Amino acid sequence: MKTIVTDSPEEAASFILSGETAAFPTETVYGLGADAFNAAAVRKIFEAKGRPTDNPLIAHIADVGEVDRVADFSSRIAQRLAERFFPGPLTLVLPKHTDVPLVVTADLDTIAVRAPENKEAQAFLRVCACPVAAPSANRSGRPSPTTWQAVLEDLDGRISCVLRGEPSVVGLESTVVDCTTDIPRVLRTGGVTLEALREVVPDMQGPQHDPGDTPRSPGMRHRHYAPVARVVLVDKAPSIPPRETAGYIGIEDPGETAQSDSGGRWRLVEQVATPEAYAHRLFDFMRRCDAAGVETIYCQTVEPTGIGAAIMDRLQRAEKGSAGSR
C-alpha cells in the first residue's frame, strides 16, 4: 500500500468515505481515523497500529451538535463541559448509542467523544460528514506523533492517507472525563487542566486508576508513550553529561554539551521555558532522540499541576515502558 500525503481535507476525507483510513492533524496529536459506523474500516486502525483490541477509540466530530449521533448527551454536566471546552482538547465519556460498532468502544457500553479545535481537522471532519473513530497515528506504544512526518515514520505503507498540517500546538493527548457517574472524574490528564475543569464543575474528581478495572479511556492500561531509548526522570538537570550517549529535556540548563571526561556526551538537548513548551516538544524530542541513536533520555520533572500533571503522567508511563524497564 502506498500512503498518500495530501494538503486537501477533501482528498483525505474521500478515503474515510470509501472505508479506508486517514491520518489527520489535531491540536493535541495527529490521529488515525476511520468511519466510526464502519466496523471493518475501524479494524484497519487496530491492524495498522498493532493496537490491542481492548483499547477503546475516540469518536471525533466537527462540532458539539454531532455528539448525539454517537452518544446519549442528556447529562447536564457533560453539556456544560462541552459548552466550555468544545471544540478543544477535551474528550467526554458518555453512554454510547447501540448503532456504534463495539470495536470502537472495546465492547464497552460507553463511548469517548471529542471535537478538535484544529482548523484542518474541522474541515476534514465536515467533509467526512460522519463521526471519525481515531486513536493517535503511531505504532502502538510509541510516542504519539505531533507532525505529519512522525506519522509516516511509524505508518508509511500501513495506512491509506496522511492529511498534512502544522505541528500539533498542545503536543499531548486530550483530557478524558467520565460523565457517566454522578460525580465526573478525569480518566486521563491532557490538554485541559483539572483546575480549568473545576471552574465549570467544582466537584470534578482527579484521576484514580485501578489496574484491575476495565479501561474506559484510551491510554490507561497498555504500554504508551515510550521511545526506544531508556527514560530517566530527574529532579534537577545533570551538571555534566552522563557516561552514555544521552539526551536531556527540561526547564533548567543542563550545563556543558561537550563530551565529558567519562566519555559520555549530550547528543541532544531541549531546554524549554515553560511547562506548556515542555508539553509541546516532549514527544517530538523523544522521537528525535531515537533517530539520533540516543541511549538514555533524561527528563526533568515538573510540578504536577496544570499541564504539568499531564506531562508527569506521560513521563512516568514512558519511564515505565522504556527500554530500561522492559
C-alpha positions in Angstrom: 0.0 0.0 0.0 1.3 3.4 -0.9 0.4 6.1 1.7 -0.8 9.3 0.1 0.3 12.6 1.6 -2.2 15.4 0.8 -2.9 19.0 1.8 -6.6 18.6 0.8 -9.2 17.8 3.5 -11.5 16.6 0.7 -9.0 14.1 -0.6 -8.3 12.8 2.9 -12.0 12.5 3.6 -12.5 10.5 0.4 -10.5 7.7 2.0 -12.8 7.7 5.0 -15.9 7.7 2.9 -14.5 4.7 0.9 -13.9 2.6 4.0 -10.2 3.3 4.4 -8.0 5.0 7.0 -6.6 8.5 7.0 -4.3 10.3 9.5 -5.2 13.9 10.3 -3.8 16.8 12.4 -5.4 18.0 15.6 -4.2 20.4 18.3 -3.2 17.6 20.6 -1.5 14.9 18.4 -2.2 13.5 14.9 -5.0 11.0 14.8 -5.6 7.9 12.6 -9.2 7.8 11.6 -11.9 5.6 10.1 -15.7 6.0 9.8 -16.9 5.2 13.3 -20.0 3.4 11.9 -17.9 1.1 9.6 -16.6 -1.7 11.8 -14.4 -3.2 9.0 -12.8 0.2 8.5 -12.2 0.7 12.2 -10.5 -2.7 12.4 -7.9 -1.4 9.9 -6.8 1.1 12.5 -6.0 -1.7 15.0 -4.2 -3.6 12.3 -2.1 -0.7 11.2 -1.1 0.4 14.7 -0.7 -3.1 16.2 -3.2 -1.9 18.8 -4.8 -4.2 21.3 -8.5 -4.5 20.6 -9.4 -3.9 24.3 -8.2 -0.3 24.0 -11.1 1.9 23.1 -11.0 4.7 20.5 -12.3 8.3 20.5 -15.1 9.4 18.2 -14.1 12.7 16.6 -16.8 15.1 15.5 -16.9 18.5 13.8 -18.9 20.3 16.5 -20.9 19.8 19.6 -24.1 19.4 17.6 -22.9 16.0 16.5 -22.4 14.4 19.9 -25.9 12.8 19.9 -25.0 10.9 16.7 -22.9 8.5 18.8 -23.9 9.1 22.4 -26.6 9.9 25.0 -25.9 13.6 25.6 -28.6 14.2 28.2 -26.1 14.8 31.1 -26.2 18.4 32.1 -22.7 18.2 33.4 -21.5 16.9 30.0 -23.4 19.6 28.3 -21.7 22.3 30.4 -18.3 20.9 29.8 -18.9 20.7 26.1 -20.2 24.3 26.0 -17.0 25.5 27.6 -14.3 23.2 26.0 -15.7 22.1 22.6 -14.0 22.4 20.3 -10.8 21.8 22.1 -8.5 19.2 23.8 -11.3 17.6 25.9 -12.9 14.2 25.5 -16.1 13.2 27.2 -17.1 9.6 28.0 -20.8 9.1 27.6 -23.3 6.2 27.2 -23.0 5.0 23.6 -25.7 4.6 21.0 -26.3 1.0 20.1 -25.6 1.6 16.4 -21.9 2.4 17.1 -19.9 -0.8 16.5 -18.5 -2.4 19.6 -15.0 -2.5 18.0 -14.9 1.3 18.5 -15.5 1.1 22.2 -13.7 -2.2 23.0 -17.0 -3.8 23.8 -17.9 -1.1 26.4 -21.4 0.5 26.6 -19.7 3.9 26.8 -18.0 6.0 24.1 -15.4 8.7 24.2 -16.2 11.8 22.1 -14.4 15.0 21.3 -14.5 17.9 18.8 -11.0 19.0 17.8 -10.2 22.7 17.6 -7.6 22.4 14.8 -8.9 24.0 11.6 -7.7 21.3 9.2 -9.3 18.7 11.5 -12.6 20.6 11.5 -12.6 20.9 7.7 -11.7 17.2 7.3 -14.5 16.1 9.7 -17.1 18.3 8.0 -16.3 16.7 4.6 -16.4 13.2 6.1 -19.9 14.0 7.4 -19.6 11.1 9.9 -18.0 10.7 13.3 -14.4 9.5 12.8 -13.0 7.0 15.3 -9.4 7.7 15.9 -6.5 7.0 18.3 -3.1 8.6 17.9 -1.5 7.9 14.5 1.5 5.9 15.6 2.6 2.3 16.1 1.1 1.2 19.4 3.3 2.0 22.4 5.4 4.6 20.6 5.4 8.3 21.5 2.4 10.0 19.9 3.1 11.9 16.6 2.9 15.7 16.6 3.9 16.1 13.0 2.9 14.5 9.7 6.5 13.3 9.3 6.3 11.4 12.5 3.1 9.7 11.3 5.0 8.4 8.2 7.9 7.2 10.4 5.6 4.7 12.0 2.8 4.1 9.5 4.1 4.7 5.9 2.7 1.9 3.8 0.3 0.7 6.5 -2.4 3.4 6.1 -4.1 5.0 3.1 -3.5 8.7 3.6 -2.0 11.5 5.7 -3.6 14.9 5.8 -0.6 17.2 6.1 -0.9 20.0 8.7 1.2 22.1 11.1 2.8 20.6 14.2 0.3 20.0 17.0 0.0 23.0 19.3 -0.7 21.2 22.6 1.6 18.2 21.9 -0.1 15.9 24.5 -3.3 13.9 24.1 -6.7 15.3 25.2 -8.0 15.2 28.7 -10.7 12.5 29.2 -13.6 12.9 31.6 -16.0 10.2 32.5 -19.5 11.8 32.6 -21.4 8.6 33.2 -21.3 8.9 37.0 -23.0 11.3 39.4 -19.6 12.9 40.1 -17.5 13.2 36.9 -13.9 12.0 37.0 -10.8 12.7 35.0 -9.6 9.4 33.5 -6.6 10.8 31.6 -4.9 14.1 32.1 -4.2 16.1 29.0 -4.7 19.5 27.2 -7.4 20.8 29.5 -6.2 21.0 33.1 -8.1 19.8 36.2 -8.1 23.3 37.5 -9.9 24.5 34.4 -12.4 21.7 34.6 -13.2 22.6 38.2 -14.0 26.1 37.2 -17.0 24.6 35.4 -17.6 21.5 37.7 -16.2 22.3 41.1 -16.5 18.7 42.4 -14.7 17.2 39.4 -12.6 14.2 40.6 -8.9 13.7 39.6 -7.5 10.5 38.1 -7.7 7.4 40.2 -7.0 4.4 38.0 -7.4 0.8 39.4 -5.2 -1.6 37.3 -7.9 -4.2 37.7 -10.6 -2.1 36.2 -11.7 -2.3 32.5 -10.3 0.9 31.0 -13.0 3.3 29.8 -10.5 5.6 28.2 -7.6 5.2 25.7 -4.1 5.2 27.2 -4.9 3.7 30.6 -3.6 0.1 30.5 -1.2 -0.7 27.8 2.4 0.4 27.3 2.3 4.0 26.0 4.5 7.0 25.0 7.8 5.1 25.3 10.7 5.7 23.0 13.3 3.1 22.2 15.8 4.9 24.5 15.7 4.4 28.2 13.9 7.2 30.0 15.2 8.5 33.3 13.4 11.2 35.4 15.5 13.7 37.3 14.6 16.5 39.7 17.5 18.6 38.5 19.4 18.9 35.3 22.6 16.9 35.4 25.6 19.2 35.7 27.8 17.2 33.3 26.9 14.7 30.6 26.3 11.2 31.8 28.5 8.2 30.8 26.3 7.1 28.0 25.2 9.0 24.8 22.2 10.9 26.2 19.6 13.4 25.6 18.0 15.9 28.0 14.8 17.8 28.1 13.7 20.1 30.9 13.3 23.7 32.1 16.8 24.0 33.7 20.0 24.4 31.7 21.8 21.0 31.7 25.3 22.7 31.5 28.1 21.6 29.3 27.2 19.9 26.0 30.6 18.7 25.0 31.9 15.3 25.7 32.8 14.7 29.4 35.9 13.0 30.8 33.9 9.9 31.4 33.3 9.5 27.7 29.6 10.5 27.7 28.1 13.4 25.9 24.8 15.1 25.3 23.7 14.1 21.8 20.5 16.3 22.0 19.4 19.0 24.5 15.9 20.6 24.6 15.7 23.4 27.2 12.1 24.7 27.4 10.9 27.9 29.0 7.5 26.8 30.3 5.5 23.7 31.1 3.4 24.5 28.0 6.5 24.4 25.9 7.6 21.2 27.6 4.3 19.5 26.6 4.5 20.9 23.1 8.1 19.5 22.5 8.1 16.3 24.5 7.0 13.6 22.1 8.9 15.1 19.2 12.1 15.2 21.3 11.7 11.6 22.2 11.4 10.7 18.5 14.4 12.8 17.6 16.5 11.1 20.3 15.6 7.7 18.9 16.5 8.8 15.4 19.9 10.1 16.7 20.8 6.9 18.5 20.4 8.3 22.0 20.7 5.6 24.6 19.1 7.4 27.6 16.8 10.4 27.8 17.0 12.4 31.0 13.7 14.2 31.6 13.4 16.9 34.3 10.3 16.6 36.4 7.8 19.4 36.8 5.2 20.3 39.4 2.1 18.1 38.7 -0.3 21.0 38.5 -1.9 22.5 35.4 -0.4 21.0 32.2 2.3 19.7 34.5 0.0 16.9 35.6 -0.3 15.6 32.0 3.5 16.0 31.5 4.3 13.9 34.6 1.7 11.3 33.6 3.4 10.8 30.2 6.9 10.9 31.6 6.1 8.2 34.3 4.5 6.0 31.7 7.4 6.5 29.3 9.9 5.6 32.1 8.0 2.5 33.0 7.7 1.4 29.4 11.1 2.4 28.1 14.0 0.1 27.2 15.5 0.1 30.7 12.2 -1.2 32.3 11.3 -4.0 29.9 
